[in-house]
Amino acid sequence: MSNDFKEKVVLVTGAASGIGREAARAFASRGALVYGADLDEKGLAETQTLIVKAGGKARIARIDVSAEEQFSAFVKRIETEAGRLDAAFNNAGITGGAHRLEDYPTDDFDKVLRVNLRGVFLGMKYELPLMKRGGGGAIVNTASVAALTGPGGMSAYAASKHGIQGLTRVAAMENAAHGIRVNALAPGWTETPMVIANSAQNPAFAEKARAAIPSRRGGQPAEIAAAAVWLCSPESSYVMGQMLVVDGGMTIGGFEFQPNTQTPGSTGETP
């Protein structure tokens, strides 16, 4: 097991479950002191217990990432306790409801953008100065394949994820000379607890979604988390302002080749 995050301090939002939990565990297993944040206190405590039982170090905080004073206080706490911040995985997010654009409730639209987009903005706003004081670092923001596509019914989610890619590129441009790398991660269909619960309510849709993925399966949270850890590691030292798509081929496009069943030597042409 690599120890490349030894004595490093890493912030992870959305750490109570799914991709965030697996990322927190992975960072800790590689030597980091992990600060995990989420609204789900029970899930956060479970994440911390998993890390500590494995011999790692984790501290947790219940925060709403869209609340500026809470995010600011969280980063200030990290500065006071650890004195530095080396990496941040801004992963917290919600999907929101599914509605045609003209029927989308405005309050719900605002909530999705507040959590997903404002939450990432606030994260970087307070993470960047602390990283600069420490001499550099790396930030990864969770976007989605919805930052590349237009999933019907999910206008708020798609808008927020497209926005995250824009924020990421601006932050990368502004901070590369300060030794801070900023990238985005675009997961595809991932078997998180939230997705599994939704799939159980609509198994036909879930099966259709999986069938549309060339790998014929959803991703595991640990697979997506591994990509986030890599983007924060020295191994990706020259990767800046990019969006890494981890989707089992979901956004490749085109169609799978189906060879014809004609006899050998036949061209299939009509004489």
ZADO-1210 file (C-alpha; in nm, 4 decimals, padded with zeros to 6 digits):
<atoms>
<atom x="00.0000" y="00.0000" z="00.0000" code="MET" pos="1"/>
<atom x="00.1364" y="00.3402" z="-00.0995" code="SER" pos="2"/>
<atom x="00.2129" y="00.5853" z="00.1790" code="ASN" pos="3"/>
<atom x="00.2246" y="00.8956" z="-00.0420" code="ASP" pos="4"/>
<atom x="-00.0177" y="01.0935" z="00.1783" code="PHE" pos="5"/>
<atom x="00.1773" y="01.0415" z="00.4995" code="LYS" pos="6"/>
<atom x="00.1639" y="01.3577" z="00.7148" code="GLU" pos="7"/>
<atom x="-00.0729" y="01.5168" z="00.4626" code="LYS" pos="8"/>
<atom x="-00.4071" y="01.6718" z="00.5567" code="VAL" pos="9"/>
<atom x="-00.7054" y="01.5995" z="00.3322" code="VAL" pos="10"/>
<atom x="-01.0595" y="01.7404" z="00.3363" code="LEU" pos="11"/>
<atom x="-01.3465" y="01.5298" z="00.1974" code="VAL" pos="12"/>
<atom x="-01.7074" y="01.6467" z="00.1743" code="THR" pos="13"/>
<atom x="-01.9927" y="01.4013" z="00.1325" code="GLY" pos="14"/>
<atom x="-01.7858" y="01.1634" z="00.3444" code="ALA" pos="15"/>
<atom x="-02.0781" y="00.9857" z="00.5133" code="ALA" pos="16"/>
<atom x="-02.1362" y="00.7331" z="00.2353" code="SER" pos="17"/>
<atom x="-02.0685" y="00.6272" z="-00.1210" code="GLY" pos="18"/>
<atom x="-01.7797" y="00.7812" z="-00.3130" code="ILE" pos="19"/>
<atom x="-01.6933" y="01.0255" z="-00.0336" code="GLY" pos="20"/>
<atom x="-01.6648" y="00.7494" z="00.2265" code="ARG" pos="21"/>
<atom x="-01.4469" y="00.5353" z="00.0021" code="GLU" pos="22"/>
<atom x="-01.2249" y="00.8321" z="-00.0808" code="ALA" pos="23"/>
<atom x="-01.1841" y="00.9179" z="00.2874" code="ALA" pos="24"/>
<atom x="-01.0879" y="00.5572" z="00.3598" code="ARG" pos="25"/>
<atom x="-00.8432" y="00.5499" z="00.0685" code="ALA" pos="26"/>
<atom x="-00.6714" y="00.8755" z="00.1678" code="PHE" pos="27"/>
<atom x="-00.6414" y="00.7540" z="00.5272" code="ALA" pos="28"/>
<atom x="-00.5037" y="00.4167" z="00.4194" code="SER" pos="29"/>
<atom x="-00.2258" y="00.6034" z="00.2403" code="ARG" pos="30"/>
<atom x="-00.1277" y="00.7984" z="00.5513" code="GLY" pos="31"/>
<atom x="-00.3437" y="01.1126" z="00.5454" code="ALA" pos="32"/>
<atom x="-00.5207" y="01.2799" z="00.8321" code="LEU" pos="33"/>
<atom x="-00.8695" y="01.3039" z="00.6860" code="VAL" pos="34"/>
<atom x="-01.1263" y="01.5679" z="00.7776" code="TYR" pos="35"/>
<atom x="-01.4653" y="01.4386" z="00.6669" code="GLY" pos="36"/>
<atom x="-01.7756" y="01.6549" z="00.6362" code="ALA" pos="37"/>
<atom x="-02.1402" y="01.5763" z="00.5687" code="ASP" pos="38"/>
<atom x="-02.4899" y="01.6485" z="00.6981" code="LEU" pos="39"/>
<atom x="-02.5348" y="01.2826" z="00.7914" code="ASP" pos="40"/>
<atom x="-02.3823" y="01.2555" z="01.1378" code="GLU" pos="41"/>
<atom x="-02.4497" y="00.8818" z="01.1710" code="LYS" pos="42"/>
<atom x="-02.2856" y="00.8051" z="00.8382" code="GLY" pos="43"/>
<atom x="-01.9910" y="01.0294" z="00.9238" code="LEU" pos="44"/>
<atom x="-01.9368" y="00.8475" z="01.2521" code="ALA" pos="45"/>
<atom x="-01.9438" y="00.5149" z="01.0668" code="GLU" pos="46"/>
<atom x="-01.6841" y="00.6421" z="00.8198" code="THR" pos="47"/>
<atom x="-01.4616" y="00.7585" z="01.1035" code="GLN" pos="48"/>
<atom x="-01.4939" y="00.4225" z="01.2806" code="THR" pos="49"/>
<atom x="-01.3997" y="00.2340" z="00.9629" code="LEU" pos="50"/>
<atom x="-01.0901" y="00.4495" z="00.9204" code="ILE" pos="51"/>
<atom x="-00.9773" y="00.4256" z="01.2814" code="VAL" pos="52"/>
<atom x="-01.0303" y="00.0476" z="01.2948" code="LYS" pos="53"/>
<atom x="-00.8055" y="00.0191" z="00.9898" code="ALA" pos="54"/>
<atom x="-00.5349" y="00.2175" z="01.1682" code="GLY" pos="55"/>
<atom x="-00.6022" y="00.5516" z="01.0023" code="GLY" pos="56"/>
<atom x="-00.6769" y="00.9012" z="01.1298" code="LYS" pos="57"/>
<atom x="-01.0027" y="01.0876" z="01.0754" code="ALA" pos="58"/>
<atom x="-01.1862" y="01.3833" z="01.2226" code="ARG" pos="59"/>
<atom x="-01.5414" y="01.4710" z="01.1300" code="ILE" pos="60"/>
<atom x="-01.7799" y="01.7652" z="01.1213" code="ALA" pos="61"/>
<atom x="-02.1463" y="01.8027" z="01.0397" code="ARG" pos="62"/>
<atom x="-02.1721" y="02.0912" z="00.7957" code="ILE" pos="63"/>
<atom x="-02.4002" y="02.2176" z="00.5217" code="ASP" pos="64"/>
<atom x="-02.1589" y="02.2834" z="00.2340" code="VAL" pos="65"/>
<atom x="-02.3873" y="02.5542" z="00.0963" code="SER" pos="66"/>
<atom x="-02.3660" y="02.7572" z="00.4202" code="ALA" pos="67"/>
<atom x="-02.0680" y="02.9912" z="00.3952" code="GLU" pos="68"/>
<atom x="-02.0155" y="03.0411" z="00.7670" code="GLU" pos="69"/>
<atom x="-02.0149" y="02.6635" z="00.8249" code="GLN" pos="70"/>
<atom x="-01.7637" y="02.5889" z="00.5493" code="PHE" pos="71"/>
<atom x="-01.5447" y="02.8785" z="00.6579" code="SER" pos="72"/>
<atom x="-01.5473" y="02.7562" z="01.0181" code="ALA" pos="73"/>
<atom x="-01.4656" y="02.4006" z="00.9073" code="PHE" pos="74"/>
<atom x="-01.1563" y="02.5108" z="00.7150" code="VAL" pos="75"/>
<atom x="-01.0554" y="02.7405" z="01.0030" code="LYS" pos="76"/>
<atom x="-01.0783" y="02.4421" z="01.2359" code="ARG" pos="77"/>
<atom x="-00.8482" y="02.2446" z="01.0048" code="ILE" pos="78"/>
<atom x="-00.6008" y="02.5330" z="01.0044" code="GLU" pos="79"/>
<atom x="-00.6111" y="02.5595" z="01.3844" code="THR" pos="80"/>
<atom x="-00.5784" y="02.1865" z="01.4503" code="GLU" pos="81"/>
<atom x="-00.3565" y="02.0698" z="01.1643" code="ALA" pos="82"/>
<atom x="-00.1937" y="02.3904" z="01.0413" code="GLY" pos="83"/>
<atom x="-00.2217" y="02.2988" z="00.6741" code="ARG" pos="84"/>
<atom x="-00.4382" y="02.1551" z="00.3963" code="LEU" pos="85"/>
<atom x="-00.2767" y="01.9472" z="00.1229" code="ASP" pos="86"/>
<atom x="-00.5753" y="01.8110" z="-00.0699" code="ALA" pos="87"/>
<atom x="-00.9497" y="01.8558" z="-00.0903" code="ALA" pos="88"/>
<atom x="-01.2185" y="01.6428" z="-00.2498" code="PHE" pos="89"/>
<atom x="-01.5320" y="01.8567" z="-00.2876" code="ASN" pos="90"/>
<atom x="-01.7721" y="01.5708" z="-00.3404" code="ASN" pos="91"/>
<atom x="-02.0987" y="01.6545" z="-00.1614" code="ALA" pos="92"/>
<atom x="-02.4009" y="01.6814" z="-00.3861" code="GLY" pos="93"/>
<atom x="-02.7654" y="01.5968" z="-00.4466" code="ILE" pos="94"/>
<atom x="-02.9534" y="01.4896" z="-00.7586" code="THR" pos="95"/>
<atom x="-03.2814" y="01.6736" z="-00.7054" code="GLY" pos="96"/>
<atom x="-03.6095" y="01.5639" z="-00.8570" code="GLY" pos="97"/>
<atom x="-03.6842" y="01.4680" z="-01.2155" code="ALA" pos="98"/>
<atom x="-03.9089" y="01.7136" z="-01.4012" code="HIS" pos="99"/>
<atom x="-03.9340" y="01.8618" z="-01.7468" code="ARG" pos="100"/>
<atom x="-03.7662" y="02.2009" z="-01.7490" code="LEU" pos="101"/>
<atom x="-04.0943" y="02.3936" z="-01.7734" code="GLU" pos="102"/>
<atom x="-04.2301" y="02.1992" z="-01.4746" code="ASP" pos="103"/>
<atom x="-03.9184" y="02.2155" z="-01.2569" code="TYR" pos="104"/>
<atom x="-04.0024" y="02.3765" z="-00.9188" code="PRO" pos="105"/>
<atom x="-03.7911" y="02.6879" z="-00.8878" code="THR" pos="106"/>
<atom x="-03.7138" y="02.6317" z="-00.5199" code="ASP" pos="107"/>
<atom x="-03.5917" y="02.2803" z="-00.5971" code="ASP" pos="108"/>
<atom x="-03.3772" y="02.4102" z="-00.8831" code="PHE" pos="109"/>
<atom x="-03.2203" y="02.6660" z="-00.6508" code="ASP" pos="110"/>
<atom x="-03.1529" y="02.4008" z="-00.3849" code="LYS" pos="111"/>
<atom x="-02.9666" y="02.1733" z="-00.6250" code="VAL" pos="112"/>
<atom x="-02.7476" y="02.4586" z="-00.7478" code="LEU" pos="113"/>
<atom x="-02.6946" y="02.5799" z="-00.3923" code="ARG" pos="114"/>
<atom x="-02.5642" y="02.2446" z="-00.2695" code="VAL" pos="115"/>
<atom x="-02.3811" y="02.1250" z="-00.5801" code="ASN" pos="116"/>
<atom x="-02.2390" y="02.4422" z="-00.7322" code="LEU" pos="117"/>
<atom x="-02.2291" y="02.6941" z="-00.4472" code="ARG" pos="118"/>
<atom x="-02.0939" y="02.4174" z="-00.2228" code="GLY" pos="119"/>
<atom x="-01.7965" y="02.3624" z="-00.4532" code="VAL" pos="120"/>
<atom x="-01.7430" y="02.7375" z="-00.4904" code="PHE" pos="121"/>
<atom x="-01.7390" y="02.7873" z="-00.1136" code="LEU" pos="122"/>
<atom x="-01.5102" y="02.4898" z="-00.0691" code="GLY" pos="123"/>
<atom x="-01.2473" y="02.6295" z="-00.3026" code="MET" pos="124"/>
<atom x="-01.2941" y="02.9831" z="-00.1725" code="LYS" pos="125"/>
<atom x="-01.1734" y="02.8756" z="00.1717" code="TYR" pos="126"/>
<atom x="-00.9478" y="02.5829" z="00.0798" code="GLU" pos="127"/>
<atom x="-00.7292" y="02.7747" z="-00.1645" code="LEU" pos="128"/>
<atom x="-00.5874" y="03.0351" z="00.0757" code="PRO" pos="129"/>
<atom x="-00.4903" y="02.7662" z="00.3287" code="LEU" pos="130"/>
<atom x="-00.3254" y="02.5581" z="00.0564" code="MET" pos="131"/>
<atom x="-00.1333" y="02.8616" z="-00.0676" code="LYS" pos="132"/>
<atom x="00.0000" y="02.9279" z="00.2806" code="ARG" pos="133"/>
<atom x="00.1191" y="02.5680" z="00.2905" code="GLY" pos="134"/>
<atom x="00.2994" y="02.5922" z="-00.0414" code="GLY" pos="135"/>
<atom x="00.0513" y="02.4159" z="-00.2689" code="GLY" pos="136"/>
<atom x="-00.1902" y="02.1276" z="-00.2941" code="GLY" pos="137"/>
<atom x="-00.4554" y="01.9604" z="-00.5052" code="ALA" pos="138"/>
<atom x="-00.8325" y="01.9947" z="-00.5326" code="ILE" pos="139"/>
<atom x="-01.0792" y="01.7593" z="-00.6991" code="VAL" pos="140"/>
<atom x="-01.4416" y="01.8590" z="-00.7539" code="ASN" pos="141"/>
<atom x="-01.7086" y="01.5986" z="-00.8255" code="THR" pos="142"/>
<atom x="-01.8901" y="01.6775" z="-01.1479" code="ALA" pos="143"/>
<atom x="-02.0694" y="01.4006" z="-01.3384" code="SER" pos="144"/>
<atom x="-02.1210" y="01.2617" z="-01.6862" code="VAL" pos="145"/>
<atom x="-02.4143" y="01.5053" z="-01.6710" code="ALA" pos="146"/>
<atom x="-02.1485" y="01.7732" z="-01.7249" code="ALA" pos="147"/>
<atom x="-02.1112" y="01.6277" z="-02.0742" code="LEU" pos="148"/>
<atom x="-02.4672" y="01.5271" z="-02.1554" code="THR" pos="149"/>
<atom x="-02.8233" y="01.6527" z="-02.1159" code="GLY" pos="150"/>
<atom x="-03.0089" y="01.3933" z="-01.9100" code="PRO" pos="151"/>
<atom x="-03.3805" y="01.4496" z="-01.9557" code="GLY" pos="152"/>
<atom x="-03.5640" y="01.5599" z="-01.6431" code="GLY" pos="153"/>
<atom x="-03.2470" y="01.6683" z="-01.4632" code="MET" pos="154"/>
<atom x="-03.1974" y="02.0300" z="-01.5681" code="SER" pos="155"/>
<atom x="-03.0848" y="02.1487" z="-01.2252" code="ALA" pos="156"/>
<atom x="-02.8387" y="01.8628" z="-01.1777" code="TYR" pos="157"/>
<atom x="-02.6933" y="01.9015" z="-01.5275" code="ALA" pos="158"/>
<atom x="-02.6636" y="02.2793" z="-01.4880" code="ALA" pos="159"/>
<atom x="-02.4834" y="02.2399" z="-01.1562" code="SER" pos="160"/>
<atom x="-02.2412" y="01.9801" z="-01.2919" code="LYS" pos="161"/>
<atom x="-02.1638" y="02.1812" z="-01.6052" code="HIS" pos="162"/>
<atom x="-02.1012" y="02.4736" z="-01.3703" code="GLY" pos="163"/>
<atom x="-01.8587" y="02.2703" z="-01.1598" code="ILE" pos="164"/>
<atom x="-01.6486" y="02.2042" z="-01.4682" code="GLN" pos="165"/>
<atom x="-01.6402" y="02.5780" z="-01.5389" code="GLY" pos="166"/>
<atom x="-01.5395" y="02.6615" z="-01.1822" code="LEU" pos="167"/>
<atom x="-01.2736" y="02.3929" z="-01.1931" code="THR" pos="168"/>
<atom x="-01.1118" y="02.5305" z="-01.5058" code="ARG" pos="169"/>
<atom x="-01.1097" y="02.8872" z="-01.3741" code="VAL" pos="170"/>
<atom x="-00.9597" y="02.7749" z="-01.0429" code="ALA" pos="171"/>
<atom x="-00.6976" y="02.5677" z="-01.2252" code="ALA" pos="172"/>
<atom x="-00.5952" y="02.8659" z="-01.4391" code="MET" pos="173"/>
<atom x="-00.5775" y="03.1021" z="-01.1426" code="GLU" pos="174"/>
<atom x="-00.3808" y="02.8718" z="-00.9132" code="ASN" pos="175"/>
<atom x="-00.1432" y="02.6651" z="-01.1251" code="ALA" pos="176"/>
<atom x="00.1390" y="02.9125" z="-01.0634" code="ALA" pos="177"/>
<atom x="00.0776" y="02.8774" z="-00.6885" code="HIS" pos="178"/>
<atom x="00.1487" y="02.5059" z="-00.6949" code="GLY" pos="179"/>
<atom x="-00.2184" y="02.4104" z="-00.6658" code="ILE" pos="180"/>
<atom x="-00.3717" y="02.1697" z="-00.9141" code="ARG" pos="181"/>
<atom x="-00.7489" y="02.1724" z="-00.9603" code="VAL" pos="182"/>
<atom x="-00.9360" y="01.9026" z="-01.1528" code="ASN" pos="183"/>
<atom x="-01.2853" y="01.7577" z="-01.1770" code="ALA" pos="184"/>
<atom x="-01.4090" y="01.4019" z="-01.1606" code="LEU" pos="185"/>
<atom x="-01.7047" y="01.2867" z="-01.3700" code="ALA" pos="186"/>
<atom x="-01.8532" y="00.9610" z="-01.2433" code="PRO" pos="187"/>
<atom x="-02.1064" y="00.7705" z="-01.4464" code="GLY" pos="188"/>
<atom x="-02.3708" y="00.5351" z="-01.3050" code="TRP" pos="189"/>
<atom x="-02.2230" y="00.4439" z="-00.9665" code="THR" pos="190"/>
<atom x="-02.3711" y="00.1923" z="-00.7226" code="GLU" pos="191"/>
<atom x="-02.3880" y="00.4282" z="-00.4243" code="THR" pos="192"/>
<atom x="-02.6500" y="00.3767" z="-00.1508" code="PRO" pos="193"/>
<atom x="-02.8600" y="00.6546" z="-00.3047" code="MET" pos="194"/>
<atom x="-02.8506" y="00.4981" z="-00.6513" code="VAL" pos="195"/>
<atom x="-02.9199" y="00.1509" z="-00.5150" code="ILE" pos="196"/>
<atom x="-03.2255" y="00.2800" z="-00.3270" code="ALA" pos="197"/>
<atom x="-03.3541" y="00.4580" z="-00.6369" code="ASN" pos="198"/>
<atom x="-03.2910" y="00.1461" z="-00.8473" code="SER" pos="199"/>
<atom x="-03.4995" y="-00.0645" z="-00.6108" code="ALA" pos="200"/>
<atom x="-03.7933" y="00.1700" z="-00.6704" code="GLN" pos="201"/>
<atom x="-03.7552" y="00.1523" z="-01.0479" code="ASN" pos="202"/>
<atom x="-03.5723" y="-00.1712" z="-01.1389" code="PRO" pos="203"/>
<atom x="-03.6701" y="-00.1543" z="-01.5068" code="ALA" pos="204"/>
<atom x="-03.5050" y="00.1854" z="-01.5471" code="PHE" pos="205"/>
<atom x="-03.1973" y="00.0678" z="-01.3563" code="ALA" pos="206"/>
<atom x="-03.1609" y="-00.2368" z="-01.5817" code="GLU" pos="207"/>
<atom x="-03.1959" y="-00.0228" z="-01.8921" code="LYS" pos="208"/>
<atom x="-02.9314" y="00.2192" z="-01.7614" code="ALA" pos="209"/>
<atom x="-02.6842" y="-00.0602" z="-01.6909" code="ARG" pos="210"/>
<atom x="-02.7449" y="-00.2131" z="-02.0332" code="ALA" pos="211"/>
<atom x="-02.6519" y="00.1197" z="-02.1941" code="ALA" pos="212"/>
<atom x="-02.3069" y="00.1066" z="-02.0331" code="ILE" pos="213"/>
<atom x="-02.0479" y="-00.0769" z="-02.2461" code="PRO" pos="214"/>
<atom x="-01.9065" y="-00.2482" z="-01.9362" code="SER" pos="215"/>
<atom x="-02.2603" y="-00.3731" z="-01.8585" code="ARG" pos="216"/>
<atom x="-02.2400" y="-00.2754" z="-01.4939" code="ARG" pos="217"/>
<atom x="-02.2456" y="00.0248" z="-01.2663" code="GLY" pos="218"/>
<atom x="-01.9265" y="00.1506" z="-01.1084" code="GLY" pos="219"/>
<atom x="-01.8339" y="00.0770" z="-00.7508" code="GLN" pos="220"/>
<atom x="-01.7786" y="00.3771" z="-00.5191" code="PRO" pos="221"/>
<atom x="-01.4233" y="00.2587" z="-00.4496" code="ALA" pos="222"/>
<atom x="-01.3436" y="00.2689" z="-00.8232" code="GLU" pos="223"/>
<atom x="-01.4501" y="00.6321" z="-00.8475" code="ILE" pos="224"/>
<atom x="-01.2737" y="00.7191" z="-00.5227" code="ALA" pos="225"/>
<atom x="-00.9491" y="00.5717" z="-00.6555" code="ALA" pos="226"/>
<atom x="-00.9602" y="00.8195" z="-00.9430" code="ALA" pos="227"/>
<atom x="-01.0109" y="01.1102" z="-00.7017" code="ALA" pos="228"/>
<atom x="-00.7157" y="00.9971" z="-00.4899" code="VAL" pos="229"/>
<atom x="-00.5002" y="00.9668" z="-00.8019" code="TRP" pos="230"/>
<atom x="-00.5901" y="01.3212" z="-00.9093" code="LEU" pos="231"/>
<atom x="-00.4767" y="01.4451" z="-00.5676" code="CYS" pos="232"/>
<atom x="-00.1572" y="01.2390" z="-00.5681" code="SER" pos="233"/>
<atom x="00.1916" y="01.3217" z="-00.6995" code="PRO" pos="234"/>
<atom x="00.1311" y="01.0691" z="-00.9776" code="GLU" pos="235"/>
<atom x="-00.0938" y="01.3239" z="-01.1546" code="SER" pos="236"/>
<atom x="00.1454" y="01.6151" z="-01.1036" code="SER" pos="237"/>
<atom x="00.1025" y="01.7542" z="-01.4570" code="TYR" pos="238"/>
<atom x="-00.2763" y="01.7169" z="-01.4787" code="VAL" pos="239"/>
<atom x="-00.4514" y="02.0516" z="-01.4387" code="MET" pos="240"/>
<atom x="-00.7976" y="02.1827" z="-01.5211" code="GLY" pos="241"/>
<atom x="-00.9197" y="01.8513" z="-01.6603" code="GLN" pos="242"/>
<atom x="-01.2347" y="01.6495" z="-01.6053" code="MET" pos="243"/>
<atom x="-01.1592" y="01.2806" z="-01.5665" code="LEU" pos="244"/>
<atom x="-01.4536" y="01.0697" z="-01.6818" code="VAL" pos="245"/>
<atom x="-01.4920" y="00.7397" z="-01.4946" code="VAL" pos="246"/>
<atom x="-01.8053" y="00.5851" z="-01.6376" code="ASP" pos="247"/>
<atom x="-01.7438" y="00.2339" z="-01.7705" code="GLY" pos="248"/>
<atom x="-01.7640" y="00.3754" z="-02.1231" code="GLY" pos="249"/>
<atom x="-02.1086" y="00.5289" z="-02.0750" code="MET" pos="250"/>
<atom x="-02.0250" y="00.8448" z="-02.2725" code="THR" pos="251"/>
<atom x="-01.8224" y="00.6835" z="-02.5509" code="ILE" pos="252"/>
<atom x="-02.1187" y="00.7168" z="-02.7863" code="GLY" pos="253"/>
<atom x="-02.1913" y="00.5125" z="-03.0959" code="GLY" pos="254"/>
<atom x="-02.3115" y="00.1541" z="-03.0983" code="PHE" pos="255"/>
<atom x="-02.1548" y="-00.1783" z="-03.0200" code="GLU" pos="256"/>
<atom x="-02.0438" y="-00.3654" z="-03.3327" code="PHE" pos="257"/>
<atom x="-02.2595" y="-00.6644" z="-03.4173" code="GLN" pos="258"/>
<atom x="-02.0892" y="-00.8898" z="-03.6734" code="PRO" pos="259"/>
<atom x="-02.3182" y="-01.0309" z="-03.9425" code="ASN" pos="260"/>
<atom x="-02.4019" y="-01.3988" z="-03.9524" code="THR" pos="261"/>
<atom x="-02.3541" y="-01.4562" z="-04.3229" code="GLN" pos="262"/>
<atom x="-02.1521" y="-01.7475" z="-04.4531" code="THR" pos="263"/>
<atom x="-01.7718" y="-01.7095" z="-04.4772" code="PRO" pos="264"/>
<atom x="-01.6664" y="-01.5347" z="-04.7947" code="GLY" pos="265"/>
<atom x="-01.9999" y="-01.3624" z="-04.8485" code="SER" pos="266"/>
<atom x="-01.9864" y="-00.9870" z="-04.8937" code="THR" pos="267"/>
<atom x="-02.3515" y="-00.9412" z="-04.8102" code="GLY" pos="268"/>
<atom x="-02.3965" y="-00.7352" z="-05.1256" code="GLU" pos="269"/>
<atom x="-02.6921" y="-00.7783" z="-05.3576" code="THR" pos="270"/>
<atom x="-02.5811" y="-00.8799" z="-05.7055" code="PRO" pos="271"/>
</atoms>
